[in-house]
Amino acid sequence: PYDWRLSLYHTDHMRRLHLLVERHHPIVIAHSMGGLVVQEYFRLHPQNMIYKFYAVGTPFKGVGGNLLKGFIKGYNMENPYLSLDVSKAIIRNSYSSYWLL
């Protein structure tokens, strides 16, 4: 599984994904950021051996909206236990947030 707090360039993830693909030539079904991870894998390994790839809800063109709002003033989905300041810090410190813009 992909840890959304890490960069898409996280080398350990890409190494493990490449080993999996080399051994099994899988059908990959990816959701959201997972689709961006696979897109990055294709860029790094143009000779890829993924049999088929299905992306579900993957923001290939970014998401904007609430994420951008989160960068500016925080966005906590109206969760009373998460302050706007804390949510803003989480968004600004998560590599995946930058990939989704």
C-alpha positions in Angstrom: 0.0 0.0 0.0 1.0 3.6 -0.7 1.6 6.0 2.2 0.0 9.2 1.0 2.3 11.3 3.3 5.3 10.3 1.1 6.4 11.7 -2.2 5.5 9.9 -5.4 9.3 9.7 -5.9 9.7 7.6 -2.7 12.4 5.1 -4.0 11.4 2.2 -1.7 7.9 2.3 -3.0 9.0 2.4 -6.6 11.5 -0.4 -6.0 8.9 -2.7 -4.4 6.4 -1.9 -7.1 8.9 -2.6 -9.8 9.8 -6.0 -8.2 6.1 -6.9 -8.1 5.5 -5.9 -11.7 8.6 -7.8 -13.0 7.6 -11.0 -11.2 3.8 -11.0 -11.8 2.9 -8.8 -14.8 -0.2 -7.7 -12.8 -3.5 -6.2 -13.6 -3.4 -3.0 -11.5 -6.5 -1.2 -10.2 -5.5 2.0 -8.5 -7.7 4.6 -6.7 -6.9 8.3 -6.2 -3.2 8.8 -5.4 -2.5 5.2 -6.3 -3.2 6.1 -9.9 -0.6 8.9 -9.7 1.9 6.4 -8.2 1.4 4.1 -11.2 1.6 7.1 -13.6 5.0 7.9 -12.1 6.0 4.2 -12.3 5.2 4.3 -16.1 7.4 7.5 -16.4 10.3 5.8 -14.6 9.9 2.4 -16.4 8.6 3.0 -19.9 9.2 -0.7 -20.7 6.7 -1.5 -18.0 5.2 -5.0 -17.7 1.9 -4.2 -16.2 -0.7 -6.3 -18.0 -3.6 -3.8 -17.6 -4.1 -0.6 -15.6 -7.4 0.7 -14.4 -7.5 4.1 -12.6 -10.5 4.9 -10.4 -11.0 8.4 -9.2 -7.4 9.4 -10.0 -6.9 13.2 -10.2 -4.6 13.2 -13.2 -5.3 16.9 -13.7 -5.2 17.8 -10.0 -8.0 18.6 -7.6 -7.8 22.2 -6.4 -10.9 23.4 -4.6 -10.9 22.3 -0.9 -7.2 21.4 -1.1 -6.3 24.9 -2.1 -8.6 26.2 0.6 -6.7 24.0 3.0 -3.4 25.5 2.1 -4.7 29.0 2.7 -6.8 28.8 5.8 -7.2 25.1 6.7 -9.9 22.6 5.8 -11.2 20.1 8.4 -14.4 18.9 6.7 -16.3 20.4 9.6 -14.6 18.0 12.1 -14.9 19.6 15.5 -11.9 17.7 16.8 -9.5 19.0 14.1 -8.6 22.7 14.2 -8.2 24.6 11.0 -4.6 25.4 12.0 -3.7 21.8 12.5 -5.4 20.8 9.2 -3.5 23.5 7.4 -0.2 22.2 8.9 -1.0 18.6 7.8 -1.9 19.7 4.3 1.2 21.8 3.9 3.5 19.0 5.2 2.1 16.2 3.1 3.9 15.5 -0.1 0.7 14.2 -1.7 -1.0 17.6 -1.3 1.5 19.2 -3.7 0.9 16.4 -6.3 -2.8 17.0 -6.2 -2.7 20.7 -7.0 
